[in-house]
Amino acid sequence: MSPLDAEWRGRFGEIMDEHLSTGGMILAAVHDPLPLATRTVEIGR
């Protein structure tokens, strides 16, 4: 998968935020910060 440009990162953030506001959950493995409030769990070696 290719990275999202700034416009699509923002739109994807809106979609995720809407999902979360209705009680949904998102588990995401990302390299770039997400455009919404998150709780982070870092997994190291």
C-alpha positions as CSV (number, residue, x, y, z in Angstrom):
1,M,0.0,0.0,0.0
2,S,1.3,3.4,-0.8
3,P,1.3,6.3,1.7
4,L,-1.7,8.7,1.8
5,D,-1.2,12.3,0.7
6,A,-2.2,15.1,3.2
7,E,-5.7,15.4,1.8
8,W,-6.5,11.7,2.1
9,R,-4.8,11.4,5.5
10,G,-7.3,14.1,6.7
11,R,-10.2,12.4,5.0
12,F,-9.3,9.0,6.4
13,G,-9.0,10.7,9.9
14,E,-12.5,12.0,9.5
15,I,-13.8,8.5,8.6
16,M,-11.9,6.9,11.6
17,D,-13.1,9.6,14.0
18,E,-16.8,9.0,12.9
19,H,-16.3,5.3,13.4
20,L,-14.9,5.9,16.9
21,S,-17.7,8.3,17.9
22,T,-20.3,5.6,17.3
23,G,-18.5,3.1,19.6
24,G,-16.2,1.5,17.1
25,M,-12.6,0.5,17.6
26,I,-9.6,0.8,15.3
27,L,-6.4,-1.2,15.6
28,A,-3.8,0.4,13.3
29,A,-0.1,-0.2,12.6
30,V,1.2,3.0,11.1
31,H,4.5,4.8,10.4
32,D,3.0,8.3,10.3
33,P,1.0,9.9,13.1
34,L,-2.8,9.6,12.7
35,P,-4.8,12.8,12.3
36,L,-6.9,12.2,15.4
37,A,-6.6,11.6,19.1
38,T,-5.1,8.2,19.8
39,R,-3.9,5.9,22.5
40,T,-0.5,4.4,21.6
41,V,1.0,1.1,22.4
42,E,4.5,0.7,21.3
43,I,5.8,-2.8,20.9
44,G,9.6,-3.2,21.0
45,R,12.1,-6.0,20.8
